[in-house]
Amino acid sequence: MYYCIIILIQSIESGDTMSWDLDNSRPIYLQIMERIQQDIVSGHYKAGDKLPSVRDLALEAAVNPNTMQKALAELERSGLVYSQRTSGRYISEDKKLLGKIRREMAEEHIHRFLEAMHQLGFTTDDVSAMVQDILKEEA
């Protein structure tokens, strides 16, 4: 318990955000996997980086270490993470795999966006025109 409190205090003092935003509508280990994938493709973790320990990640996410272990094992199975027998887990250095996962995640976001826009009554052409207008404004 004391260890958990120390980690929490260190995390708050260092300004780390503890926003894992996990909910009970879907399996927690899948949400953890998605979060770690997001951290990898966004550059929070880089190719070849060592991941924090299962215990530290579980504390940060406020989940059972067994749940975190399951998520990391699945990420290993996918090839995104690999284990060094005695030194921990590391992010894959396979740039092709990392690029593929990044693209898949982006496509998933786009599909959800388009579905939401269609539910609002916009056609694909409407959405395309709106996106183009906004991109011009941003330039």
C-alpha positions in Angstrom: 0.0 0.0 0.0 2.8 2.4 0.9 4.4 1.7 -2.5 1.2 2.6 -4.2 1.0 5.9 -2.4 4.6 6.8 -3.2 4.0 6.1 -6.9 0.8 8.2 -6.8 2.6 11.2 -5.1 5.6 10.9 -7.6 3.2 10.8 -10.5 1.3 13.9 -9.3 4.5 15.8 -8.5 6.0 15.1 -11.9 2.8 16.2 -13.7 2.0 12.9 -15.2 -1.6 12.5 -16.3 -3.3 9.4 -15.0 -6.1 9.6 -17.5 -6.5 6.0 -18.7 -10.3 6.5 -19.0 -11.1 2.9 -18.7 -14.8 1.9 -18.6 -16.7 -1.3 -18.0 -18.5 -1.4 -21.4 -15.6 -3.3 -23.0 -12.9 -5.6 -21.7 -10.3 -3.6 -19.7 -7.3 -5.5 -21.2 -8.4 -4.4 -24.7 -8.7 -0.8 -23.6 -5.2 -1.0 -22.1 -3.9 -2.5 -25.4 -5.4 0.4 -27.3 -3.9 2.9 -24.9 -0.4 1.5 -25.2 -0.8 1.3 -29.0 -1.8 5.0 -29.0 1.2 5.9 -26.8 3.4 4.1 -29.3 2.1 5.6 -32.5 1.9 9.1 -31.0 5.6 8.9 -30.0 5.2 8.7 -26.2 7.0 5.4 -26.5 9.5 5.0 -29.4 10.7 2.0 -31.2 13.2 0.1 -29.0 12.1 1.9 -25.8 11.7 -0.2 -22.7 8.2 -0.3 -21.2 7.6 0.3 -17.5 7.2 -2.9 -15.5 3.8 -4.6 -15.3 3.4 -3.5 -11.7 4.2 0.2 -12.6 1.8 0.2 -15.5 -0.9 -1.5 -13.5 -0.5 1.1 -10.7 -0.6 3.9 -13.3 -3.8 2.5 -14.9 -5.3 1.5 -11.6 -5.9 -2.1 -12.7 -5.0 -5.5 -11.4 -1.4 -6.5 -12.5 -2.9 -9.7 -14.1 -5.1 -7.6 -16.4 -2.0 -5.5 -17.4 -0.1 -8.8 -17.9 -2.8 -10.1 -20.2 -2.8 -6.8 -22.3 1.0 -6.9 -22.6 1.0 -10.6 -23.6 -1.5 -9.8 -26.4 0.7 -6.9 -27.6 3.6 -9.3 -27.6 1.6 -11.8 -29.6 0.9 -9.1 -32.2 4.6 -8.3 -32.4 4.3 -4.7 -31.2 6.1 -5.5 -28.0 8.8 -8.1 -27.3 10.4 -9.5 -24.2 14.0 -9.6 -23.2 14.1 -12.5 -20.8 15.5 -10.8 -17.7 15.3 -7.1 -18.6 11.6 -6.5 -19.4 9.5 -5.6 -22.4 10.4 -3.3 -25.3 8.7 -1.7 -28.2 9.2 -3.3 -31.6 11.7 -1.6 -33.9 9.8 -3.0 -37.0 8.9 0.3 -38.7 6.6 -1.4 -41.2 4.6 -3.0 -38.4 4.5 0.4 -36.5 3.3 2.2 -39.6 0.7 -0.4 -40.3 -0.7 -0.1 -36.8 -0.7 3.6 -37.0 -2.6 3.6 -40.3 -5.1 1.1 -38.9 -5.8 3.3 -35.9 -6.2 6.3 -38.1 -8.6 4.5 -40.4 -10.7 3.4 -37.4 -11.0 7.0 -36.2 -12.0 8.1 -39.7 -14.7 5.4 -39.9 -16.1 6.4 -36.5 -16.1 10.0 -37.6 -17.9 9.3 -40.8 -20.4 7.1 -39.1 -21.2 10.0 -36.6 -21.5 12.5 -39.5 -23.9 10.2 -41.4 -26.0 9.8 -38.2 -26.2 13.6 -38.2 -27.6 13.5 -41.7 -24.5 14.5 -43.7 -23.6 12.8 -46.9 -20.1 11.7 -47.8 -19.9 14.6 -50.2 -21.0 17.1 -47.5 -18.4 15.7 -45.1 -15.7 15.9 -47.7 -16.6 19.6 -48.5 -16.6 20.5 -44.9 -13.2 18.9 -44.3 -11.8 20.7 -47.3 -13.2 24.0 -46.0 -11.7 23.5 -42.5 -8.3 22.5 -44.0 -8.3 25.7 -46.0 -9.0 27.7 -42.9 -6.2 26.0 -41.0 -3.6 26.6 -43.7 
